[in-house]
Amino acid sequence: MALAGSAKMHSVKVSQRSSRALAPHRVATVRNVPAPMRVVQKSQDELAAAINMMRDSKAQDEGPDYTVVQRNLALELVRVTEAAALAAGKWFGKGDKNAADQAAVDMMRKVLNSVAMDGVVVIGEGEKDEAPMLYCGERIGDGSLFPKVDIAVDPLDGTTLTAQGRSGAISVIAVAERGALFDPGPCMYMEKLAVGPQVDPESVSLDYSVRHNIKWVARALDKPVSDVTVLMLDRPRHADLIRQCRDAGARIRLISDGDVAGAIEVAKAGSPVDMMMGIGGTPEGVIAACALKCMGGTIQGRLWPRTEDERKQAIERGYDLDKILHLDDLVKGDDVFFAATGVSDGDLLKGVRYHSGGASTNSMVLRCKSGTVRFVETFHKWAKPSVTNIDPNDSDDGSTTIRNMGATSGRGAGQRPPW
């Protein structure tokens, strides 16, 4: 018993000794005093870039961010091109291109004045003494102070196509923030090179040979050169360009008019054309640049004076005739909107269809900042008041008259529209 008790006591002592031996030593600690907070001021551009970076990383996983829904002006502008197309379509195949163009201009201007914006026409129907409306410098909009924008219009791209009953005519409008659009000045023509989003813009250039450009487009599209299709206007001035394309082994598609639609086609998925080359209108080049910027494609241009007098005027006004104008030279920033409506059937858009009691239109609506590309099919009912039923002969005092164009008697009366 004594041994047992002694052992027990010994065990306890050892346990206590071990406990003391294993106990952690007390170490004096120094409390870290937090340093004064440093306030780093960032510019608004840096903050916006950081926010966009976070949104982009979120969008990759979760899709588009609709936390802040911004106004898409293009969705309002499509009503403008629809109205112009419906007016011009009435002259399809009737042989009068001036009447078709005037009808489109009248209706486009009327509807533009209903849009809430402070717009200035930069690309229009000509100078003030040449065009009674939609002339360069004309202020457009409903009188709102904002947004302040530049406007480029072509109420009827393809007047001859419309008059002769041919395909490919469209009505187009592009809008960008004030000061963003290139002013062609006296140079109404330019060399052009347009490619789609798959092609690296730096791999092609107006300074490179035709063979080089075609080769790099073929490489980007992963197809042989013999399958590359080059679109250009059918003009005598392109005889040498056509020869060079054929020598390179490419296919060629010639169009009689409408190089705005032709330039846009290179960026459309499933398009029958891969690139556009040649000399065409400078205003049309600026409008096409707006569309291509929204779609991820690109266009290059170089001013091409037609006469010595035009060359002198351009130089006197400070234009560099040797400079290649890139996409950001033709339209700055990403606050760009574009809308187009087909007048006659084409590869880009279907034309106007007239039905009993109404019509249907096909349009495309683009916004650069969001990268959205919409194709819109619209059914218009004459019996219903709408923006497309505004009488272009109304006065310019701000009032508008809505015409009831529905059939109330005779053929078509009471018939159900096809939609």
C-alpha positions in Angstrom: 0.0 0.0 0.0 2.8 2.3 0.9 4.5 1.5 -2.4 1.4 2.2 -4.2 0.8 5.5 -2.5 4.4 6.5 -3.1 4.2 5.6 -6.7 1.0 7.6 -7.0 2.6 10.6 -5.4 5.6 10.3 -7.6 3.5 10.0 -10.6 1.7 13.2 -9.7 4.9 15.0 -9.1 6.3 13.9 -12.4 3.1 15.0 -14.1 3.3 18.4 -12.5 7.0 18.8 -13.3 6.4 17.7 -16.9 3.5 20.1 -17.1 5.7 23.0 -15.9 8.5 21.9 -18.3 6.2 21.9 -21.3 4.4 25.1 -20.4 5.2 27.8 -23.0 7.4 30.6 -21.9 5.9 34.0 -21.7 7.3 36.2 -24.4 6.9 40.0 -24.3 5.0 41.2 -27.3 5.2 44.5 -29.0 1.8 45.7 -30.3 2.0 47.0 -33.9 0.6 50.4 -34.2 -1.1 50.8 -37.6 0.5 53.3 -39.9 -1.6 56.3 -41.0 -3.9 55.4 -43.9 -2.6 56.6 -47.2 -5.3 58.0 -49.4 -4.4 57.4 -53.1 -6.3 59.7 -55.4 -7.2 58.2 -58.8 -8.4 60.1 -61.8 -11.8 59.4 -63.2 -10.3 57.6 -66.1 -8.4 55.3 -63.8 -11.5 54.6 -61.8 -13.5 53.9 -64.9 -10.9 51.6 -66.2 -10.8 49.6 -62.9 -14.6 49.4 -62.9 -14.7 48.2 -66.5 -12.0 45.6 -65.7 -14.1 44.2 -62.9 -17.2 44.2 -65.1 -15.3 42.5 -67.9 -14.0 39.7 -65.6 -17.5 39.3 -64.2 -19.1 39.2 -67.7 -16.8 36.4 -68.8 -18.4 34.2 -66.1 -21.9 35.6 -65.8 -22.7 37.3 -69.1 -23.5 40.9 -69.7 -24.0 43.3 -66.7 -27.4 45.0 -66.7 -26.9 46.7 -63.4 -26.8 50.1 -65.1 -28.9 50.0 -68.3 -27.8 52.9 -70.6 -29.7 54.4 -73.4 -29.1 52.8 -76.7 -29.7 55.6 -79.2 -29.5 53.2 -82.1 -32.8 51.6 -81.1 -34.4 55.0 -81.6 -32.5 55.7 -84.8 -33.8 52.5 -86.5 -37.2 54.2 -86.7 -35.5 56.9 -88.7 -34.0 54.5 -91.3 -37.3 52.5 -91.4 -39.2 55.7 -92.3 -36.7 56.7 -95.0 -36.7 53.2 -96.5 -40.5 53.0 -96.6 -40.6 56.4 -98.4 -37.8 55.5 -100.9 -39.2 52.1 -101.5 -42.3 53.6 -103.2 -40.0 54.7 -106.0 -38.3 51.3 -106.5 -37.9 50.6 -110.2 -39.7 53.7 -111.4 -36.6 55.3 -113.0 -36.5 58.5 -111.0 -33.5 58.4 -108.6 -33.9 62.1 -107.6 -37.5 61.5 -106.5 -36.4 58.4 -104.5 -33.6 60.2 -102.8 -35.7 63.3 -102.0 -38.5 61.1 -100.5 -35.9 59.4 -98.2 -34.3 62.7 -97.2 -37.7 64.4 -96.4 -38.8 61.5 -94.2 -35.5 61.0 -92.5 -35.2 64.6 -91.5 -38.8 64.7 -90.2 -38.3 61.7 -87.9 -34.8 62.7 -86.8 -36.3 65.9 -85.4 -38.4 63.7 -83.0 -35.3 62.2 -81.4 -34.2 63.6 -78.0 -30.7 64.8 -78.8 -28.6 67.8 -79.9 -27.2 66.7 -83.2 -25.1 68.3 -85.8 -24.9 66.8 -89.3 -21.3 66.2 -90.2 -21.8 63.8 -93.1 -25.0 64.7 -95.1 -26.5 65.6 -98.4 -23.9 68.3 -99.1 -23.2 71.9 -98.2 -26.0 74.3 -97.1 -26.2 75.9 -100.5 -26.4 72.5 -102.2 -29.0 70.8 -100.1 -32.1 72.2 -98.5 -32.1 69.8 -95.6 -29.7 67.3 -93.9 -26.9 69.6 -95.1 -23.5 69.6 -93.3 -23.7 71.8 -90.2 -27.5 71.5 -89.8 -28.7 71.0 -86.2 -31.0 68.0 -85.8 -33.1 66.8 -82.8 -36.1 67.7 -80.8 -34.3 70.6 -79.0 -32.9 68.7 -76.1 -29.6 69.8 -74.8 -28.2 66.3 -74.4 -26.7 64.2 -75.8 -24.5 66.3 -78.0 -23.7 64.2 -81.0 -22.3 64.2 -84.6 -24.6 62.7 -87.2 -23.6 61.0 -90.5 -26.5 60.1 -92.8 -27.1 58.6 -96.2 -30.9 58.5 -96.5 -30.6 56.4 -99.6 -27.3 54.6 -100.3 -28.0 53.3 -103.8 -30.2 55.9 -105.5 -29.5 54.4 -108.9 -30.1 50.9 -107.6 -33.5 51.9 -106.3 -34.5 53.8 -109.5 -33.5 50.9 -111.7 -35.1 48.2 -109.5 -31.8 46.6 -108.5 -30.7 45.0 -105.3 -28.5 46.4 -102.4 -30.0 49.8 -101.6 -30.2 50.8 -97.9 -31.0 53.7 -95.7 -28.3 54.4 -93.1 -27.4 56.7 -90.2 -24.5 56.7 -87.7 -24.2 58.8 -84.6 -21.2 59.4 -82.4 -20.2 61.9 -79.6 -19.5 65.5 -80.7 -16.3 65.9 -82.5 -15.8 62.1 -83.1 -16.5 61.9 -86.8 -13.9 62.6 -89.5 -14.7 65.6 -91.7 -14.0 64.8 -95.4 -13.7 68.5 -96.3 -13.3 68.9 -100.1 -12.1 65.3 -100.7 -15.2 63.3 -101.6 -13.3 60.1 -102.6 -10.8 57.9 -100.8 -8.9 54.6 -101.2 -10.4 52.0 -99.0 -9.5 48.6 -97.5 -12.0 46.9 -95.2 -11.7 43.5 -93.4 -13.7 41.6 -90.8 -13.0 41.0 -87.1 -10.9 37.8 -87.7 -8.2 39.8 -89.5 -5.5 41.6 -87.5 -5.7 45.2 -88.6 -1.9 45.5 -88.5 -1.4 42.6 -91.0 -3.0 44.5 -93.9 -2.4 48.1 -95.1 -3.0 50.3 -98.1 0.8 50.6 -98.2 1.2 46.9 -98.7 0.8 45.1 -102.1 -2.5 43.7 -103.1 -1.0 40.2 -103.1 0.2 40.6 -99.5 -3.2 41.8 -98.2 -5.1 39.0 -99.9 -2.6 36.4 -98.5 -2.9 37.6 -94.9 -6.7 37.7 -95.1 -6.6 34.1 -96.4 -4.4 33.1 -93.5 -6.6 34.8 -91.0 -9.7 33.2 -92.4 -8.0 29.8 -92.7 -8.8 29.4 -96.3 -6.7 29.2 -99.5 -6.2 32.4 -101.5 -8.2 31.0 -104.3 -11.3 31.0 -102.0 -10.9 34.7 -100.9 -13.5 37.0 -102.4 -12.7 40.7 -102.9 -15.5 43.2 -103.3 -15.1 46.5 -105.2 -17.1 49.0 -107.2 -17.3 48.3 -110.9 -15.5 51.3 -112.2 -12.9 51.9 -114.9 -10.4 53.2 -112.3 -10.3 49.8 -110.8 -9.0 48.0 -113.9 -5.4 47.6 -112.5 -6.7 46.6 -109.1 -8.8 43.9 -110.6 -5.8 42.6 -112.5 -3.7 42.5 -109.4 -6.4 40.6 -107.5 -6.7 38.0 -110.3 -2.9 37.7 -110.5 -2.9 36.9 -106.8 -5.5 34.2 -107.3 -8.4 35.8 -105.5 -12.1 35.9 -106.6 -13.7 39.2 -107.4 -17.2 40.5 -106.8 -18.1 43.7 -108.6 -21.0 45.9 -107.5 -22.4 48.9 -109.4 -23.2 51.0 -106.3 -23.7 50.9 -102.6 -20.2 50.5 -101.1 -21.5 51.2 -97.5 -23.4 47.9 -97.5 -20.4 46.3 -99.2 -18.0 47.4 -96.5 -20.3 46.2 -93.8 -20.7 42.8 -95.4 -17.0 41.9 -94.7 -17.8 41.9 -91.0 -21.1 40.0 -91.1 -20.9 36.3 -90.2 -21.5 34.0 -93.1 -20.9 36.8 -95.6 -20.0 35.9 -99.2 -17.2 38.5 -99.3 -14.0 38.5 -97.3 -12.6 42.0 -97.9 -13.3 45.2 -99.7 -10.9 47.3 -101.7 -10.9 50.2 -104.1 -11.8 53.9 -104.4 -15.2 55.1 -103.2 -16.9 57.9 -101.5 -15.3 59.4 -98.4 -18.6 60.1 -96.6 -19.6 56.5 -97.2 -16.3 55.4 -95.8 -16.9 57.3 -92.5 -20.4 55.8 -92.2 -19.0 52.3 -92.9 -16.3 52.9 -90.3 -18.9 53.5 -87.6 -20.6 50.2 -88.5 -17.3 48.3 -88.6 -16.2 49.7 -85.3 -19.4 48.3 -83.7 -18.9 44.9 -85.4 -15.2 44.5 -84.6 -14.0 44.9 -88.2 -11.8 47.7 -89.5 -11.3 50.0 -92.5 -8.4 52.1 -93.7 -8.7 55.0 -96.0 -6.5 57.5 -97.9 -7.9 60.7 -99.4 -8.0 60.6 -103.2 -8.6 64.0 -104.8 -10.3 63.8 -108.2 -8.9 67.1 -109.6 -6.0 69.4 -109.1 -8.3 72.0 -107.7 -9.6 69.6 -105.1 -6.1 68.7 -104.2 -5.1 72.3 -103.6 -8.2 72.9 -101.5 -7.4 69.9 -99.3 -3.7 70.9 -98.8 -4.8 74.5 -98.0 -7.1 73.2 -95.3 -4.4 71.1 -93.7 -5.3 67.6 -95.0 -2.4 65.1 -95.4 -3.1 63.3 -98.6 -0.5 60.7 -98.0 -1.7 59.7 -94.5 -3.5 56.4 -94.0 -6.7 57.1 -92.0 -7.3 54.2 -89.6 -10.5 53.3 -87.8 -9.9 55.7 -84.9 -9.1 58.5 -87.3 -12.4 58.1 -89.0 -14.5 57.7 -85.8 -13.1 58.3 -82.4 -14.1 56.6 -79.1 -16.6 53.8 -78.6 -19.8 55.9 -78.0 -21.0 55.0 -81.5 -24.4 54.0 -82.8 -25.5 52.7 -86.2 -28.7 51.8 -87.9 -29.6 50.6 -91.4 -32.8 49.5 -93.1 -33.0 47.7 -96.5 -34.7 49.4 -99.3 -34.2 46.7 -101.9 -33.1 43.1 -101.4 -29.4 42.6 -100.8 -26.9 40.3 -99.1 -26.8 42.5 -96.1 -30.6 43.2 -95.6 -33.9 42.3 -97.2 -35.8 45.2 -98.8 -39.1 46.7 -98.1 -42.1 44.5 -98.6 -45.5 46.2 -99.1 -48.6 44.3 -98.1 -52.3 45.0 -98.0 -52.7 47.6 -95.2 -49.0 47.9 -94.4 -45.4 46.9 -95.0 -42.5 45.1 -93.5 -38.8 46.2 -93.1 -35.6 44.5 -92.2 -32.9 46.5 -90.3 -29.7 46.1 -88.4 -28.9 48.0 -85.2 -25.4 48.3 -83.8 -23.9 49.8 -80.6 -20.1 49.9 -80.2 -19.8 50.2 -76.4 -21.8 47.0 -75.8 -20.8 45.3 -79.1 -24.5 44.3 -79.7 -25.6 43.5 -83.2 -29.3 43.3 -83.7 -31.3 42.3 -86.8 -34.8 43.7 -86.6 -37.9 42.8 -88.6 -40.7 45.3 -88.3 -44.3 45.1 -89.4 -45.9 48.5 -90.1 -49.7 48.9 -90.1 -50.9 51.9 -92.0 -54.2 52.0 -89.9 -52.2 52.6 -86.7 -50.6 56.0 -85.9 -46.8 55.6 -86.0 -43.7 57.5 -86.8 -43.5 56.0 -90.2 -46.8 57.6 -91.2 -45.7 61.2 -90.8 -46.5 63.3 -93.8 -43.2 64.7 -95.2 -45.1 67.7 -96.6 -46.0 69.0 -93.2 -44.6 72.4 -92.1 -41.4 72.7 -90.1 -43.0 74.5 -87.2 -42.6 71.4 -85.0 -46.1 70.1 -85.6 -46.7 66.8 -87.3 -49.7 65.2 -88.9 -50.3 61.5 -88.7 -51.9 60.1 -91.8 -54.4 57.2 -91.5 -53.3 55.1 -94.5 -55.5 52.1 -93.7 -58.0 50.9 -96.3 -61.5 51.7 -95.1 -63.3 50.9 -98.3 -62.7 49.2 -101.6 -60.0 46.6 -102.2 -58.2 45.6 -99.0 -60.8 47.1 -96.6 -61.2 44.9 -93.6 -58.6 42.4 -94.7 -56.3 41.0 -92.1 -52.7 42.0 -92.5 -50.2 39.2 -93.1 -48.8 39.7 -89.6 
